[in-house]
């Protein structure tokens, strides 16, 4: 289900008077159709973030539109994942000559994910000069239109949605607002594959192993979806010019999101660690991490750590 744009809600084709809209539409309706325009009162630091989101400057439909394509369920899951990946690691661009393109930049270990996209949409993949990253680029018009048909109505990141709207305006394609997120929506996996981490650390005097799954972003409105669906906490980290981080650490929360990943699988290198989550808890429950040297448990723990830290796709079984 796609959320209609304001022109569809009001059934008009003229430009929108936002001051009249706010005076005539209650807060409840705004929160239903446009949740990112409403202050999240229980997060104290939200106001500075939401004030920077000037959606009213570009939420306008184009005069000529194309009908969004429909896809079978498995392909739609891929499209949701792709939208999440673009929200995190992608960008829509317009050249000075008016040509449109899309770029996605990821680490070298994530070439597999970019190859999946290339196989469906074409485009090129090149090593970034002087960095341990690769860039996927799609710039032919037919490919861009196919991409938009796949992800239109699924893009929700603050900056990316604005870029998408500008590209759609060039191509005379109607821009759809973001659809409703739910616990089986693959957008979460795509955004996790771009801006998420899954880490193992050792806590306290007895060095007890602890898993943490997190997602970071500069704006709180772009990570709050994770808290709403999967629980956990959001805090502000002042490192690297400041960013918001959503995290979960409890076994219950991590096993819950593991069930989600089974329905909406990761396509980045992070899927290897996701695959190891259950083994981690099995070994932790029997305290393999503090077993005697040369014992079978200790050897099993060492093998697990080797797999966890490996950058290779293959897991040593």
C-alpha positions in Angstrom: 0.0 0.0 0.0 1.4 3.4 -1.0 0.7 6.5 0.9 -0.9 9.1 -1.4 0.6 12.4 -2.0 -1.1 15.5 -0.7 -2.5 16.3 -4.1 -4.3 12.9 -4.1 -5.5 13.4 -0.6 -7.1 16.8 -1.4 -8.1 15.6 -5.0 -6.7 18.8 -6.6 -4.1 19.5 -9.3 -3.1 23.0 -8.2 -0.1 23.9 -6.0 -0.6 23.2 -2.2 -1.0 26.0 0.4 0.9 24.5 3.3 -0.3 27.1 5.8 -4.0 26.3 4.9 -3.2 22.6 5.0 -1.8 22.7 8.5 -4.7 24.8 9.7 -7.4 22.5 8.3 -5.8 19.1 8.9 -5.4 17.9 12.4 -2.3 16.6 13.9 -3.7 13.1 14.0 -4.1 13.0 10.2 -0.7 14.5 9.6 0.9 11.8 11.8 -1.0 9.1 9.8 0.0 10.3 6.3 3.3 12.1 7.0 4.8 10.8 10.3 8.1 12.4 9.5 6.5 15.9 9.8 5.4 15.3 13.4 7.6 16.0 16.4 8.5 12.8 18.3 7.9 14.1 21.8 9.6 11.3 23.7 13.0 12.0 22.2 14.4 15.2 23.6 16.9 15.9 20.9 14.5 15.4 18.0 13.4 19.0 17.5 16.7 20.2 16.0 16.5 17.4 13.5 12.9 17.7 12.4 13.3 21.4 12.0 15.8 20.8 9.2 13.4 18.7 7.1 11.8 21.2 4.7 9.6 18.7 2.8 7.3 21.5 1.8 9.9 22.8 -0.7 9.8 19.7 -2.9 6.8 17.5 -2.2 5.1 18.3 -5.5 3.8 16.0 -8.2 4.9 16.3 -11.8 2.5 17.2 -14.5 3.0 13.9 -16.5 3.2 10.6 -14.6 3.7 6.9 -15.3 2.0 4.1 -13.5 4.2 2.2 -11.0 5.1 -1.4 -12.1 3.9 -4.4 -10.1 6.3 -7.2 -9.1 5.8 -10.7 -7.7 6.4 -11.1 -3.9 10.0 -12.3 -4.1 11.0 -9.5 -6.5 9.2 -6.9 -4.4 11.3 -8.0 -1.4 14.4 -7.3 -3.5 13.0 -3.9 -4.4 12.4 -3.1 -0.7 15.9 -4.2 0.1 17.3 -2.1 -2.8 15.4 1.0 -1.5 16.9 0.6 1.9 20.4 0.1 0.5 20.0 3.3 -1.6 18.7 5.2 1.4 21.9 4.3 3.3 24.7 4.1 0.7 23.2 5.5 -2.5 22.5 8.8 -4.2 20.4 10.1 -7.1 22.3 12.6 -9.3 21.5 15.1 -12.1 24.3 16.3 -14.3 24.6 19.9 -15.5 23.3 18.7 -18.9 20.2 17.3 -17.2 21.1 13.6 -17.3 20.1 11.4 -14.4 22.0 8.7 -12.6 22.2 6.6 -9.5 25.3 5.6 -7.5 25.8 3.2 -4.7 29.2 2.9 -2.9 30.0 0.0 -0.6 33.1 -1.7 0.8 35.1 -4.2 -1.3 33.7 -7.1 0.6 30.2 -6.2 -0.6 30.8 -6.6 -4.3 28.3 -9.5 -4.2 25.4 -7.1 -3.3 26.3 -4.7 -6.1 26.5 -7.6 -8.6 23.0 -8.6 -7.8 21.8 -5.1 -8.6 23.9 -5.0 -11.8 22.4 -8.3 -13.0 18.9 -6.9 -12.8 19.4 -3.3 -13.9 22.7 -3.2 -15.8 25.2 -0.4 -15.0 28.8 -0.5 -14.1 30.9 -1.4 -11.0 34.3 0.2 -10.5 37.0 0.3 -7.8 37.1 3.7 -6.1 40.5 5.3 -6.6 42.6 5.4 -3.4 40.0 3.7 -1.2 38.8 0.2 -0.2 35.4 0.7 -1.7 33.6 0.0 -5.0 30.9 2.1 -6.7 27.9 0.9 -8.7 26.7 3.4 -11.3 23.5 3.4 -13.4 23.1 6.2 -15.8 21.2 5.1 -18.9 17.6 6.4 -19.1 15.9 3.0 -19.5 17.8 1.6 -16.5 17.0 4.6 -14.3 13.3 4.3 -15.2 13.3 0.6 -14.3 15.1 1.5 -11.0 12.5 4.1 -10.1 9.6 1.7 -10.9 11.2 -0.7 -8.4 11.9 1.7 -5.5 9.4 4.6 -6.0 7.2 4.6 -2.9 9.9 2.8 -0.8 12.5 5.6 -0.4 12.2 7.4 2.9 15.6 8.8 3.9 15.5 12.6 4.3 18.1 13.5 1.6 17.4 10.5 -0.7 13.7 11.3 -1.0 14.5 14.8 -2.1 17.0 13.5 -4.7 14.5 11.0 -6.0 11.8 13.7 -6.4 14.2 15.8 -8.4 15.1 12.9 -10.7 11.4 12.0 -11.1 10.7 15.6 -12.1 13.3 15.4 -14.9 11.8 12.1 -16.2 8.1 13.2 -15.7 7.5 10.4 -13.3 5.1 10.7 -10.3 6.9 10.5 -7.0 5.2 8.3 -4.3 5.7 8.9 -0.6 7.1 6.1 1.4 5.0 3.0 2.1 4.1 1.7 5.6 6.9 -0.1 7.3 6.2 -3.4 9.1 8.1 -6.3 10.6 8.4 -8.2 7.3 9.4 -5.2 5.2 12.8 -5.8 3.6 13.8 -2.1 3.7 15.2 -2.7 7.1 17.7 -5.2 5.8 18.8 -2.9 3.0 19.4 0.0 5.4 21.2 -2.4 7.8 23.4 -3.7 4.9 24.5 -0.1 4.3 24.5 1.6 7.7 24.3 -1.3 10.2 26.8 -3.3 12.2 26.9 -6.5 14.2 29.7 -6.6 16.7 31.1 -8.9 19.4 32.6 -7.4 22.5 33.7 -8.6 26.0 32.2 -7.0 29.0 33.2 -6.6 32.7 35.7 -8.3 34.9 35.0 -11.8 33.6 35.1 -10.8 29.9 31.6 -12.0 29.2 30.9 -11.9 25.4 28.1 -9.6 24.2 26.5 -9.2 20.8 25.4 -5.7 19.7 23.4 -4.9 16.5 23.2 -1.3 15.6 22.3 1.2 12.8 23.7 4.7 12.6 22.7 7.9 10.8 23.1 11.6 11.0 19.4 12.2 11.6 17.3 10.6 14.2 14.2 10.4 12.0 16.2 8.0 9.7 16.8 5.4 12.4 13.7 5.7 14.6 11.9 3.2 12.3 14.1 0.4 13.8 13.2 1.3 17.3 9.5 1.3 16.5 9.6 -2.2 14.9 12.4 -4.0 16.8 12.7 -2.1 20.1 16.1 -1.2 21.5 17.5 2.2 22.2 18.7 5.3 20.3 21.4 7.5 21.6 23.5 10.4 20.3 27.2 9.8 19.7 29.4 12.9 19.4 32.1 11.1 17.5 32.7 11.8 13.8 30.8 15.1 13.9 27.9 13.4 15.7 25.3 10.8 14.7 22.4 8.8 16.1 22.8 5.1 16.8 20.0 2.6 17.3 21.1 -0.5 19.2 19.9 -3.8 20.6 21.9 -6.1 22.9 19.5 -8.4 24.7 19.3 -12.0 23.6 15.6 -11.8 23.1 15.8 -8.7 20.8 18.6 -10.2 18.8 16.9 -13.5 18.3 13.8 -11.6 17.3 15.6 -9.7 14.6 17.3 -12.9 13.5 13.9 -14.3 12.7 13.3 -11.2 10.6 16.5 -11.7 8.7 15.4 -15.2 7.8 12.4 -13.7 6.0 14.3 -10.7 4.6 17.9 -11.9 4.2 21.0 -9.7 4.2 22.9 -9.5 0.9 26.0 -7.8 2.3 29.0 -9.4 4.0 27.2 -8.9 7.2 25.0 -11.9 6.4 28.0 -14.1 7.5 27.8 -12.8 11.1 24.0 -13.1 11.1 24.5 -16.7 10.2 26.7 -17.2 13.3 24.3 -15.7 15.8 22.7 -18.9 17.0 26.1 -20.6 17.3 27.3 -17.7 19.4 24.5 -18.2 21.9 24.9 -21.9 22.0 28.6 -21.5 22.9 27.9 -18.7 25.3 25.3 -20.7 27.2 27.7 -23.5 27.8 30.5 -21.0 28.7 32.8 -22.2 26.0 34.5 -18.8 26.0 36.1 -19.5 29.4 36.8 -23.3 29.0 40.2 -24.8 29.7 42.9 -24.6 27.1 43.0 -27.5 24.6 39.5 -28.6 25.7 36.9 -29.4 23.0 34.9 -26.4 24.1 37.8 -24.1 23.9 38.7 -25.3 20.4 35.0 -24.8 19.3 35.2 -21.2 20.7 38.5 -20.4 18.9 37.0 -21.7 15.6 33.9 -19.6 16.1 36.0 -16.4 16.7 38.0 -17.2 13.6 34.8 -17.4 11.6 33.4 -14.2 13.2 36.5 -12.2 12.4 37.1 -13.6 8.9 36.5 -11.3 5.9 36.0 -14.3 3.6 32.6 -15.4 2.4 33.2 -19.0 3.4 32.8 -20.2 7.0 35.0 -22.9 8.4 32.7 -25.7 9.6 
